[in-house]
Amino acid sequence: MAAENSSSVTEFILSGLTDQPGLQLPLFFLFLGFYVVTVVGNLGLITLIGLNSHLHIPMYFFLFNLSFIDFSYSTTLTPKMLMSFVSKKNIISYVGCMTQFFSFCFFVFSESYILSAMAYDRYVAICKPLLYTVTMSPRVCLVLLSGVYGMGVFGAVAHIINVTFMTFCADNLVNHYMCDIIPLLELSCNSSYTNLLVVFIIVTIGIGVPIVTIFISYGFILSSILHISSTEGRSKAFSTCSSHIIVVSLFFGSGAFMYLKPPSILPLDQGKVSSVFYTAVVPMVNPLIYSLRNKDVKIALKKTLRRKILS
């Protein structure tokens, strides 16, 4: 990489979430617990969807991929984060840092767009129920999924290209528990307003475009729900969307709070706490929200457990 050739830094030290010794061990066990719940919850949901044929519909096709993305980007970040709580120096090589950053960007962008694809799916299901099977055909679902992962590649490549124009001199202490663009910009000895502007544009595409798509979809959904005459039908339509609305609010709310504010308004130490929310908490609660609030998933879980017990 160009940046590696022009930088004297070959490795970075991740400062971690906190430098207070008394908090290191409690935080280690807290985030280890988060990670275990994330892995079990997301792999469990993936397994349930795979094993139960009545869940092989577009809504669960996207949920399957959301769980895969959540599991993957949590695994990209959490093990290294846990190391910062138990080691004196949490060292990561330049290549390792760039690899982690690329993977993180890919999965976060993919999550943004899979959530917008899920909003579109709910829009078709509620606003055009008679055309649902045709509109959300397997081919359309695959095209949407290709777009999701395509935008993931775009976000990751764009951020990495931006970083390759930065030079890292003597200081190699990254003020974060992961390799992220804001602390890397802060550390670089030649970062400029242009680099920051590029970050803002890329993040706006990653967060802004999906949010607009989701708002438009839910605008049409709300309009359709208000035209439903029966209270029961209205309640059923709202409950179909409630899980998705909660997940969208958690993910985009914490992401926008971290990246769409100038560093002067949100100091990096506060930003670290905000980033914990979408890197550790959101991937953990997503499968819980979709399983506890979803009748089909509960039925699938009971059937699977019954089959296991009988066998």
GIPEUR-V426322 format. One record per helix or strand of 3 or more residues. SS is the DSSP state (a for helix, b for strand). FROM is the first residue (numbers start at 1). LEN is the number of residues. If there is no record, write none. Layout:
ss=SS from=FROM len=LEN
ss=SS from=FROM len=LEN
This chain:
ss=a from=2 len=5
ss=b from=11 len=4
ss=a from=21 len=31
ss=a from=53 len=3
ss=a from=58 len=29
ss=b from=90 len=4
ss=a from=94 len=34
ss=a from=129 len=7
ss=a from=138 len=27
ss=a from=181 len=7
ss=a from=193 len=34
ss=a from=231 len=29
ss=a from=268 len=25
ss=a from=295 len=16
